[in-house]
Amino acid sequence: MKIAVVADIHGNLPALEAVIADMARESPDMVVNLGDCVSGPLWPDETGHLLMEKAWLTVRGNHDRIAVGPPVHPDNQTDHFTQSALSSTVIDWLAALPFSCHLDQGVSIFHATPHQDDLYLTETVTGEDALLSSAAEILGRLGDNATSALFLCGHTHIPRLITLPTGQTIFNPGSVGCPAYSDETPNHHVMEAGSPHARYGLLEKTGQLWTYRHKAVDYDWAAASKQARRNGREGWAHALSTGFYPR
């Protein structure tokens, strides 16, 4: 069993296309998508249509939820832009996505945590940065009912492979289309992958053993940066071209 894992595409169509091309060479048995599919000042509707065509197992991210919710105020530039750019076809697809899924291989799939789609599972915000949380903090966020052997999650945009004292594993593939961003919750901070590559993950099970790979794929991030700048988002443009968010 070989599983490709994508997350946090954020409407970055050329990054997604590059990952799809790389996955074709890897020949996975299935692809799972951990959500936050289209939100961003890039190509939200085009990305949504490509994902619908692929028909991967996909769970809902927090920005997917916002995109199909009540009208977003213009002060929220990213989600307001996304809402205004989406066709009804993509909106209906996003609205039908499940919160989480479970695979027969003892794998649980969700965007952020098993109970909340906008809470960091493995990071604790300290000042302007988000640092790796303690094992006790992570277990507390998973909750007592999280009994799967392997958890696949995104949301933070930071590639992670974590083994907990319980023997359970958390795998975050990183972000396909948004290598760095800033957020105001719980206070102002930045998340940065440190390079502009499109990221995804590969998991392969042989017998009872899993192997894990993080992949960083080259693509035309200058074009993505230009599109963000065309839509008035200089911070996104800088992040897409460098992997760092301007402070």
N, C-alpha and C positions, 0 to 999 in steps of 0.2 A: 504494500500500500504506500503510494507516494502522493502527498498532498501539497499543493502550492497554496500559499496564504498571502492574500493582499489585504491592505487596510488603508484608510485615509487617503483616498485618491483625490478628493477635493477638486473635482472638475478639471484635472490636469490631463487633457486628452493625449498629448504626445508622450507624456510619461507612462500613461497606461498602455499605449500602443507599443512602447519599447519593452515594457514588462511582458506583454502578451507574446511578442516576438521571442523574447528570451525563454519564456515558459514553453514555447513550442519545441525548443531544443531539449528541454528537460523532460518532456512527455509525462506530466503528472497524471495520476489516475483521476484526480478531481481537483477543483479549485474552490476555495472558500474565500469569501469577501466579508471583512469585519466591519464594514460600514463607513459612514461619512464619505459618501460616494461623489457628490456633485457640488458641494458648497465651496464657493470661491470665485474670485473675479476673473475666471478663465473661460472654460467651455462647459458650463454645467449641463445644458440640455444635450449637447453632442455626446458627452461622457455618459449620461444616463441612457441614451439610446444604444450605445455600444455595449453597456453592461446588460441591458435587457436582451440584446442579441446573444450574448454569451451565456446567459441563463445559469450563472454560477450560484451555488448556495450562498445566500447573502443575508446578513443580519443588519438591523437598523442601528445607525449611529445617532448621536445627539443632534447633529446638524441635519441629518435626514428627517428627524422628527420635527425640527423647527421649520424646515422647508415646506412641509405639508400642513403646518399649523396655521394659527391666525396670522394676519398680515404683520410683517416685521417692520418696525420703525426704521426710517432711513438712517438714524444714528448707528444702527447695527449694519454697517456698510456691506459686510460680506453676505449675510443671510438675506438682506434686502435685495441685493443684486441677484442672488441666486433665485429667489422667489419670482422676481420679475422676468427672468430668462427661461424658466422651465415651461415646457409644454404640458398639457393636461395628461398626456400619455405617461410621461416620466413621473409626474406627481402621483398618479394612480399607482404606478409601480412602487414608488417609495412608500406610499401609505400602506401597502400590503406587506411590507417586509416584517418578519418576526423580530422580537426583541433578542431572542437567543435560540440556539439549536444544539442538539446533542448527536454525536456520531456513535455508531456501534463499537468503535475502537476505544471507548472510554474517554472521549474528547468532548469538552464543552466549549461552545463558541459564543462569544458575545463581544460587544464593542468596547466597553470600559470595565465594568464589574458585573457580577451575576445579577445585581439588583438595581443598578443605576447606570445610565448611559453617559453621564458627564462627570464622573468621579475618577481620579487617577487611582489605579489599583496598585502600582508598584513605585510611585514617586510621591515624595512629600515636598511641598513648596516651602522653601526657606529663602526669604528675601526675594531677589529677582530670579532665583534659580530653583529647579526642581531636582532633588537628590534622591537616590535609591532609598526606598523605605526599608525599615527593619522587617525581618521575617514575621514578627508578631503583628506589626501593623498590616502587612499584606494579608495574613490569615484572618485578621479581624474584618477586613474589607470583603474577603471571600465569603465569610459567614459559615455557620456550622453545617449548613446543608450542601455545601460545595464539596462533593465527594469524588468528583472525577479525577482521574490520574493526570490528565493534561488539559490545560486551559489555554485557548487561543484568544488573544485580545489585542486591541489597538489603542486608539484615543490619544496616547501620549506622543506618538510619532517617533519614539525612540526605540530602536531595536533592543530587545531584551531576551535573555534566556535565563530563567531563575528556577532553581531547585529548592523547594521548601523543606523544613525539618520533617514534615509529614511524608516526604518522598514524592509529593505532587510537583508538577512542572508547569511553569507559565512561559508561553512563547509569544512575543510581540514581534511582528515582522518589520516594524517601522512603517514609514509612510511612502506610498507610491508617489504622491504628487505635491507634498507640502513639507519640505525638510526643516522648516523653522517657522515659529509663530510666536505672538505674544497673546496673553490672556489676562483678564482682570480678576478672575476667580481662582482661589479665595482672596488673592491680592495680586497686584501686577507682577508678572513673571514672564520669562521666555523659555521656550523649549527649542533646542537646536540639535540637529543631527551632525552638523559640522562639515557636510559636503552636500552638493546639489543633486546627487544621484537619486534615481527612482529606486525605491527599496521594496523588496518582498522576501518571503521566506519559503523554504522547502523542508518538509518533514517526510521521513521514510521509515517505515516499520518493517523490520525483519524478525520474524518470530515474535518475541515479547519486547524487543528492544527498538527504541526510536533513535534516529540520528537527526540532527537539526543543522540547517544552513541558513545564514542570512546572506542575501545577494544585493549588491548595489549595481545598478544598471545605468550605463551612459545613455543620454538622450539629448535632444536639442533644448536644453534648459534656457538658452538665450531667447528662444522663441516664446517660451512660457513666461519668462520675465518681461518680455516686450508686451505680451498680451495683458499682464497685470498692470503695467505702466500705462498702457492704452486705456485701461478702465479706471485709472486714477488711484492705483494702490502701490505707492512707492515702497512701502514696507514689504509687501508681498514680492515685488520685483527684486528687491535686494535679497530676500530670503531664497527665492527660487534660483538665483544665480550664484549664491555663495554657500547656502546651508546654515547661515547665521542670520539672526534678526537684529536690525539696527537698534542700538540701545540709546 
